[in-house]
Amino acid sequence: MRFLPLLCFVAILVSVAGAPAAAQVAARPVTGGHGVVASPEPYAAQVGIDIMRQGGNAVDAAVAMGFALAVTLPSAGNLGGGGFMVIHLPDGRDVAVDYREMAPLAATRDMYLDAAGKAVSSRSRMGHLAAGVPGSPAGLCHVQAKYGKLSLEEVMAPAIALAKDGIVVSRFLAGSLRGSALRLGAFAESKRIFLADGGLWKTGETFKQPDLARTLERIAKSGRDGFYKGPVADAIVAEMTRGKGLMTHADLAGYEVKERAPTVGTYRGCKVVSMPPPSSGGTALVQMLNLLEAYPIRRWGPGSERTLHFMVESMRLAFRDRARHMGDADFTPVPAAGMASKAYAAKLRDRIREVAGVSEAMPPAYPEKEQTTHYSTMDASGCAVACTTTLNGGYGCAVTVPGAGFLLNNEMDDFASAPGVPNMYGLIQGEANAVGPRRRPLSSMTPTLLQRDGRVIMVIGSPGGPTIINTVLQCVLNVVDHDMDIAQAIAAPRVHHQWLPDRIVHEPFGINPDVLRGLRKRGHDTRARRGWMGDAHGILWDAERKMMTAASDPRNGGRAMGF
């Protein structure tokens, strides 16, 4: 590898101009000849590998991990949320699976506005009115039935066992629950389960979830009908009625999983396959790669002033287009193909100069939360899965369905409740993403596969709200342009620009001081954020060694495993 081993965040900054200090130590990637997984949580990683050892493929492992994360990572793993999955099959097909949450049939464009027409943000973020129709159970059951090798009962057995027998509360889980105690404590069932009835779960204790185990058993026995019909559906609707929410039996029974044509591009000889609308991630990623392909990123080097400047200018333009054009393509025209074309990038590139561009004003809309999760799988046949899933905010709307044991999402907050109203992140959205019945809110989730000669060479994705797209972009550049291994690519420092607010946000000590000064001279406003950015989990195919390598982000408590 040309890139020097990455240093720990607490280490002294590298003194050579242009060489970045690392966010964390880059551990060595794990390897596997039969299968590998990269997970945000250790229990789920073990589940994925165990399923592969039993003869399952990468899809079986991904489905098993998805259900396991509903038990072990309640802040983002879920039954009551939704997500996107990009799959490469051994026969060469690429599939994009959309199981994003949907607005209930009774949803209206102005449902989060007061009498004066002003947005009331609390309505779309906490409580029953914030919940969209969940898609995760339907999505996981769909891909298992169509692309898996094992039975649904086999791949769900580990999650059921984890819920029944309990998991050991980790430091990460204890801290996460403690940090959300105020929101969870506002709802009796959430307080009972996730706050130990007000006592808080402590590191090392065993956390059992019998209600969730019964829900999982119903799904394992009856497939999606075990969730969208029968006792679980009745419990959801009863809780919605009690809390004055909108979701009905008709909403649940009418939920649809959609297989879509992936967003496809190329970058330096690699085929890029990612998620189409209602995710903006794939289109924005391909657009930025198209813009950057004309520049000698490899020669400039990782973390250099010119690399960061041109990367940030590409981010600025992609997020501008995201704001103006993106939404649910089933309801509004979205020019995604044009936005992802090389011809459009060539025209757009004329706007990029050696100095910072200007983000012309457009009224901001509502934010996208950062508490999502991502995992990646690959098997020896070349089957690969990139899956990003979410409740939106951490622990969703904070409402747990009584007797069913799972939290509901607050995905309705991802709509532009009142286009033109400022938000906490300044993330821009337009009229195309307005609330409407059965619409799916715009997302930044970017599960992505890179391919060369018909073989998947990289599986990558991340949580992080609007930072997802840029996290994935930088991981791709680190591998393709800077020859990093997957652990180095994921651990390297990250920056973010989203058009408005017009500033570069970077991780603590993530940019060399001389580079920061150079960027400011070019006209950029730079700000260090307090915490890390993203939580990427990825896989590479090593063609020379005929081996898969995987790594989880050292910023959090994930794990990669292989065999």
C-alpha positions in Angstrom: 0.0 0.0 0.0 1.2 3.5 -0.9 -0.6 5.1 2.1 1.3 5.1 5.4 -0.2 3.3 8.3 -2.9 5.5 10.0 -2.2 7.0 13.4 -4.5 7.2 16.3 -6.7 10.2 16.8 -4.9 11.1 20.0 -1.5 11.0 18.3 0.4 14.1 17.4 -0.6 15.5 14.1 1.5 14.5 11.1 3.8 17.4 10.4 4.1 17.0 6.6 1.8 19.3 4.8 -1.1 17.4 3.2 -0.7 14.2 5.2 -3.9 13.8 7.4 -4.0 12.7 11.0 -6.2 9.6 11.4 -9.5 9.6 13.2 -8.7 6.2 14.7 -6.2 3.4 14.5 -6.8 1.4 11.3 -6.8 -2.2 12.4 -5.8 -4.9 10.0 -8.7 -6.1 7.8 -10.1 -9.6 8.6 -9.9 -12.0 5.7 -12.0 -14.9 4.5 -12.0 -17.3 1.6 -15.6 -18.5 2.1 -17.4 -15.4 3.4 -17.0 -12.1 5.3 -19.2 -9.7 7.1 -18.8 -6.2 8.4 -21.3 -5.1 11.1 -21.9 -2.2 13.4 -22.4 -4.6 16.3 -20.5 -7.8 17.3 -23.5 -10.1 18.0 -24.8 -9.4 14.5 -21.4 -10.1 12.9 -21.3 -13.5 14.6 -24.8 -14.2 13.4 -23.9 -13.4 9.8 -20.8 -15.7 9.8 -22.6 -18.5 11.6 -25.3 -18.4 8.9 -22.7 -18.6 6.1 -21.1 -21.6 7.9 -24.5 -23.3 7.8 -24.5 -23.0 4.0 -26.2 -19.7 3.7 -25.2 -17.1 1.1 -24.5 -13.4 1.5 -28.2 -12.6 1.3 -29.0 -15.2 4.0 -26.3 -13.6 6.2 -27.6 -10.1 5.5 -31.2 -11.0 6.4 -30.1 -12.8 9.6 -28.0 -9.8 10.6 -30.9 -7.4 9.9 -33.2 -9.3 12.3 -30.4 -9.7 14.8 -29.7 -5.9 14.8 -33.4 -5.4 15.7 -32.5 -7.1 19.0 -28.9 -5.9 19.6 -28.9 -2.4 18.3 -32.3 -0.9 19.2 -31.3 2.7 18.4 -31.1 1.9 14.7 -31.5 -1.8 14.0 -35.2 -2.4 13.7 -38.4 -4.0 12.8 -40.3 -0.7 13.0 -38.2 1.1 10.4 -37.0 0.6 6.8 -34.0 0.6 4.5 -32.4 -0.1 1.2 -30.4 -3.0 0.0 -28.1 -3.4 -3.1 -27.4 -7.0 -4.1 -25.0 -8.5 -6.6 -26.0 -12.0 -7.5 -23.7 -14.8 -8.8 -25.4 -14.7 -12.2 -24.2 -11.1 -12.6 -27.5 -9.3 -11.9 -27.6 -6.2 -9.7 -30.7 -5.6 -7.6 -31.8 -2.5 -5.7 -34.4 -3.3 -3.0 -36.4 -0.4 -1.6 -38.1 -1.1 1.7 -38.2 2.5 2.8 -41.0 3.6 5.2 -44.2 5.0 3.6 -46.5 7.8 4.7 -49.9 6.6 5.9 -52.9 7.0 3.7 -54.2 9.7 6.0 -51.0 11.8 5.7 -51.4 15.3 4.4 -49.0 17.9 3.1 -49.7 20.3 6.0 -50.0 17.8 8.9 -47.0 19.2 10.7 -48.0 22.9 10.5 -49.8 24.9 13.1 -52.7 27.3 12.4 -50.3 30.0 11.3 -48.7 27.6 8.7 -45.5 27.2 10.7 -43.8 23.8 11.1 -44.1 22.2 14.6 -41.0 20.1 14.5 -41.9 18.0 17.6 -44.8 16.5 15.8 -42.7 14.8 13.2 -39.9 13.7 15.5 -41.4 12.2 18.6 -44.6 10.3 19.3 -47.2 8.5 17.2 -47.7 11.1 14.5 -44.0 10.8 13.5 -44.2 7.2 12.5 -44.3 6.0 8.9 -45.4 2.5 7.8 -42.5 0.2 8.6 -40.8 -1.6 5.7 -38.0 -3.7 7.3 -39.9 -6.9 8.0 -41.4 -6.9 4.4 -38.0 -6.1 2.9 -36.0 -8.7 4.7 -38.7 -11.4 4.1 -38.8 -10.4 0.4 -35.1 -10.8 -0.3 -34.8 -14.0 1.8 -37.6 -15.7 -0.2 -36.3 -14.5 -3.6 -32.5 -14.6 -3.2 -31.6 -16.6 -0.1 -30.7 -20.3 0.1 -31.9 -21.1 3.6 -35.4 -21.0 5.0 -36.7 -17.9 6.8 -36.9 -19.9 10.0 -33.2 -20.8 9.8 -32.0 -17.3 9.3 -34.3 -15.8 12.0 -33.4 -18.4 14.6 -30.3 -16.5 15.9 -32.3 -13.3 16.4 -35.0 -15.1 18.2 -32.5 -16.8 20.5 -30.8 -13.4 21.2 -34.1 -11.9 22.2 -35.1 -14.8 24.4 -31.8 -15.6 26.1 -30.7 -12.0 26.3 -27.6 -10.1 25.3 -24.9 -8.7 27.5 -25.3 -4.9 27.7 -22.2 -3.4 26.2 -20.7 0.0 27.2 -22.0 1.4 23.9 -25.5 0.1 24.4 -25.7 1.3 28.0 -24.4 4.8 27.0 -26.8 5.0 24.1 -29.8 4.1 26.2 -28.7 6.5 29.0 -28.4 9.3 26.4 -31.9 8.7 25.1 -33.5 8.2 28.5 -35.5 11.4 28.5 -37.2 10.6 25.2 -37.7 6.9 25.9 -39.0 7.7 29.4 -41.9 9.6 28.0 -43.6 6.4 26.9 -44.5 3.7 29.4 -43.6 0.7 27.3 -40.3 2.1 26.1 -39.4 3.0 29.7 -40.3 -0.5 30.8 -38.2 -2.3 28.2 -35.3 0.0 27.3 -34.8 1.8 30.6 -35.4 -1.2 32.9 -38.5 0.5 34.1 -36.6 3.6 35.0 -33.6 1.9 36.5 -31.4 2.1 33.4 -29.5 -0.9 32.0 -25.9 -1.2 33.2 -22.9 -2.5 31.4 -22.6 -6.3 31.9 -26.2 -6.9 32.7 -28.3 -9.4 30.6 -31.0 -7.7 28.5 -33.8 -10.1 27.6 -36.7 -9.1 25.2 -39.4 -11.7 25.4 -42.1 -9.6 23.6 -39.7 -9.0 20.7 -38.9 -12.7 20.6 -42.6 -13.5 20.1 -42.9 -11.0 17.3 -39.8 -12.5 15.6 -41.3 -16.0 16.0 -44.5 -14.8 14.3 -42.5 -13.4 11.3 -40.4 -16.6 11.1 -43.6 -18.7 11.0 -45.8 -16.6 8.7 -43.4 -14.4 6.8 -44.4 -10.7 6.3 -48.0 -11.6 7.3 -46.7 -12.3 10.8 -46.0 -8.5 11.1 -48.5 -6.8 8.7 -51.5 -8.9 9.7 -52.7 -10.6 12.8 -51.7 -9.9 16.4 -48.7 -7.7 15.7 -50.7 -5.5 13.2 -53.5 -5.3 15.8 -51.1 -4.1 18.4 -49.6 -1.5 16.1 -53.0 -0.1 15.2 -54.2 -0.1 18.8 -51.2 1.9 19.9 -51.7 4.3 17.0 -55.3 4.8 17.9 -54.4 5.4 21.6 -51.7 7.9 20.7 -53.6 9.7 17.9 -51.3 8.4 15.2 -52.4 7.8 11.6 -51.3 4.2 10.8 -54.2 1.7 10.0 -54.6 -1.9 9.1 -55.0 -0.8 5.5 -51.6 1.0 5.6 -49.9 -2.1 7.0 -51.5 -4.6 4.6 -50.8 -2.3 1.7 -47.1 -1.9 2.3 -45.0 -2.7 -0.9 -41.4 -3.7 -1.3 -40.1 -2.3 -4.6 -37.2 -3.6 -6.6 -35.7 -0.8 -8.6 -33.1 -0.4 -11.3 -29.9 0.6 -9.5 -28.2 3.9 -10.1 -25.1 2.9 -12.2 -22.0 4.9 -13.1 -18.3 4.3 -13.7 -15.2 5.6 -12.0 -11.6 5.0 -13.3 -12.6 1.6 -14.8 -14.9 0.5 -12.0 -18.6 0.1 -12.3 -20.4 1.9 -9.5 -23.8 0.4 -8.4 -25.9 2.2 -5.8 -29.4 3.1 -4.7 -31.8 5.1 -6.9 -34.6 7.4 -5.6 -36.2 7.7 -3.1 -32.6 7.6 -1.9 -30.5 10.5 -3.2 -27.3 8.7 -2.2 -26.6 6.8 -5.4 -27.3 9.7 -7.8 -25.2 12.2 -5.7 -22.3 9.7 -5.3 -22.1 9.0 -9.1 -22.4 12.7 -9.8 -19.5 13.5 -7.5 -17.4 10.7 -8.9 -18.1 11.9 -12.4 -16.9 15.4 -11.5 -13.8 14.2 -9.7 -12.7 11.7 -12.4 -11.2 14.6 -14.4 -8.8 15.6 -11.6 -5.5 13.8 -10.7 -6.6 12.9 -7.2 -4.1 10.1 -6.9 -1.2 12.5 -7.7 -2.4 15.1 -5.3 -2.7 12.5 -2.5 -5.2 11.9 0.4 -5.9 14.9 2.6 -4.0 17.4 0.4 -5.4 20.9 -0.1 -6.2 20.4 -3.7 -7.8 17.0 -3.2 -10.0 18.4 -0.4 -10.9 21.6 -2.3 -12.1 19.8 -5.5 -13.8 17.1 -3.5 -15.7 19.8 -1.4 -16.7 21.7 -4.6 -18.1 18.5 -6.0 -20.1 17.9 -2.8 -21.4 21.5 -3.0 -22.8 21.0 -6.5 -24.2 17.5 -5.8 -26.1 18.6 -2.7 -27.5 21.6 -4.6 -29.0 19.3 -7.1 -30.2 17.0 -4.4 -32.1 19.8 -2.8 -33.7 21.0 -6.1 -34.7 17.8 -7.8 -34.8 14.8 -5.5 -37.9 13.1 -4.1 -40.0 10.0 -4.4 -39.8 9.2 -8.2 -43.1 7.3 -7.9 -44.9 10.6 -7.4 -42.8 13.3 -8.9 -40.4 13.5 -11.9 -36.8 13.1 -10.7 -34.1 13.6 -13.4 -31.8 11.1 -11.8 -30.3 9.7 -15.0 -29.4 13.1 -16.3 -27.8 14.1 -13.0 -25.7 10.9 -13.0 -24.5 11.3 -16.6 -20.9 12.1 -17.7 -22.2 14.8 -20.0 -24.0 16.7 -17.2 -20.8 16.4 -15.1 -18.8 17.9 -17.9 -21.1 21.0 -18.0 -21.2 21.2 -14.2 -17.5 21.0 -13.9 -17.2 24.5 -15.5 -18.5 25.9 -12.2 -15.5 24.6 -10.2 -12.6 26.9 -9.8 -9.4 27.0 -7.7 -11.3 29.1 -5.1 -14.4 28.3 -3.1 -17.7 28.5 -4.9 -20.7 30.2 -3.6 -23.8 28.4 -2.3 -26.6 30.6 -3.6 -29.4 30.9 -1.1 -32.4 28.6 -1.2 -34.7 28.2 1.8 -33.7 25.2 3.8 -36.1 22.5 4.9 -36.0 19.6 7.4 -33.0 17.6 8.6 -32.2 14.0 8.1 -31.0 12.2 11.3 -27.7 10.5 11.7 -28.7 7.5 13.7 -28.9 5.0 10.9 -26.9 1.7 10.5 -25.1 -0.2 7.7 -23.7 -3.7 7.2 -22.0 -5.5 4.4 -21.7 -9.2 3.4 -19.9 -11.2 0.6 -19.6 -14.9 -0.1 -17.2 -17.0 -2.2 -19.7 -17.1 -5.1 -19.3 -13.3 -5.5 -22.8 -12.7 -4.1 -22.6 -9.4 -2.2 -25.0 -7.2 -0.2 -24.8 -3.6 1.0 -27.6 -2.8 3.4 -28.4 0.5 5.1 -31.4 0.5 7.5 -32.8 3.0 10.0 -35.5 4.2 12.4 -34.4 7.7 11.4 -33.6 9.4 14.7 -32.0 7.3 17.5 -34.8 5.0 18.9 -37.2 6.4 16.2 -40.2 8.2 17.6 -39.5 6.6 21.0 -42.9 4.7 21.0 -42.6 0.9 21.6 -45.6 -1.2 20.5 -47.0 -2.8 23.7 -46.7 -6.6 23.6 -44.6 -6.5 20.5 -41.4 -5.2 21.8 -40.1 -3.0 19.0 -39.8 0.7 18.5 -41.5 2.7 15.7 -39.6 5.0 13.4 -39.9 8.8 13.1 -39.3 8.7 9.4 -42.0 11.3 8.7 -39.5 13.9 9.8 -37.5 13.2 6.6 -40.2 14.8 4.5 -40.0 18.5 3.8 -42.8 19.3 6.3 -42.7 23.0 5.2 -40.4 23.7 2.3 -38.6 26.9 3.1 -38.3 26.5 6.9 -34.7 26.3 8.4 -33.6 23.2 10.2 -30.9 22.2 12.7 -28.5 20.9 10.0 -29.4 23.4 7.2 -30.0 20.4 4.9 -31.9 21.5 1.9 -35.1 19.8 0.5 -37.7 21.1 -1.9 -41.3 20.7 -2.9 -40.5 17.3 -4.5 -40.1 15.9 -1.0 -43.4 17.2 0.5 -45.6 14.9 2.7 -48.2 12.9 0.9 -50.1 9.6 1.3 -48.0 6.5 0.5 -45.0 8.6 -0.4 -41.5 7.6 0.7 -39.3 10.4 2.1 -36.1 11.3 0.5 -33.0 9.6 2.0 -29.2 10.0 1.9 -28.6 6.2 2.4 -26.0 5.0 0.0 -25.4 1.3 0.0 -22.9 0.8 -2.8 -21.0 -1.9 -4.7 -18.0 -1.3 -6.9 -17.3 -3.9 -9.7 -14.5 -4.7 -12.1 -14.7 -7.3 -14.8 -18.1 -8.5 -13.5 -16.8 -9.1 -10.0 -17.7 -7.0 -6.9 -14.5 -5.5 -5.6 -15.9 -3.3 -2.9 -19.0 -3.3 -0.7 -19.5 -0.1 1.4 -22.0 2.1 3.2 -22.5 4.1 6.3 -25.0 5.8 8.6 -24.8 9.5 9.2 -27.8 11.4 7.7 -26.5 13.8 5.1 -22.9 12.8 5.8 -23.6 9.3 4.5 -23.1 10.2 0.8 -19.8 12.0 1.5 -18.5 9.2 3.8 -19.1 6.6 1.1 -17.5 8.9 -1.5 -14.3 9.3 0.6 -14.1 5.5 1.2 -14.3 4.9 -2.5 -11.6 7.5 -3.3 -9.4 6.1 -0.6 -9.5 2.7 -2.2 -9.5 3.5 -5.9 -7.3 6.6 -6.0 -5.1 6.2 -2.9 -4.6 2.4 -2.8 -5.7 2.0 0.8 -6.9 -1.3 2.2 -10.4 -1.5 3.5 -9.4 -0.8 7.1 -7.3 2.2 6.2 -10.0 3.6 3.8 -12.6 3.4 6.6 -10.4 4.8 9.4 -9.1 7.8 7.4 -10.3 11.3 8.4 -13.5 12.6 6.8 -14.9 16.0 5.7 -18.4 17.1 4.8 -20.0 19.9 2.8 -23.7 19.9 2.0 -24.2 23.1 0.0 -25.9 24.9 2.9 -24.7 25.8 5.4 -21.7 26.9 3.2 -18.9 25.4 5.3 -16.5 22.4 5.4 -17.1 20.4 8.5 -14.3 18.0 9.5 -13.5 15.5 12.2 -11.4 16.6 15.2 -7.8 16.9 14.0 -8.9 15.4 10.7 -7.1 17.9 8.5 -3.4 19.0 8.6 -3.2 22.6 10.0 -1.3 23.8 6.9 -4.0 22.4 4.7 -6.7 24.1 6.7 -5.0 27.4 6.3 -4.8 26.8 2.5 -8.5 26.0 2.3 -9.3 29.2 4.1 -7.2 31.1 1.7 -9.3 29.6 -1.1 -12.4 31.1 0.6 -13.7 28.1 2.5 -15.2 28.4 6.0 -14.0 25.4 8.0 -15.4 24.0 11.3 -14.3 21.0 13.4 -17.2 18.9 14.7 -17.1 17.5 18.2 -17.6 13.9 17.2 -16.9 11.4 14.5 -18.5 11.4 11.1 -20.2 8.2 9.9 -19.7 4.6 10.8 -18.7 2.7 7.6 -18.5 -1.0 7.3 -17.0 -2.4 4.1 -15.5 -5.3 2.2 -12.9 -5.6 -0.6 -12.1 -8.4 -3.0 -8.4 -9.1 -3.3 -8.1 -10.5 -6.8 -4.4 -11.4 -6.5 -4.9 -13.5 -3.3 -8.4 -14.6 -4.3 -9.5 -13.5 -0.8 -12.1 -11.2 0.7 -11.1 -8.6 3.3 -13.5 -6.7 5.6 -13.3 -4.0 8.2 -15.6 -2.1 10.6 -15.3 1.5 11.5 -13.0 2.0 14.5 -15.1 5.1 15.4 -17.7 2.8 17.0 -18.1 -0.7 18.4 -18.6 -2.7 15.3 -16.9 -5.9 14.1 -15.8 -7.6 10.9 -15.5 -11.4 10.7 -14.5 -13.9 8.0 -13.9 -17.6 7.5 
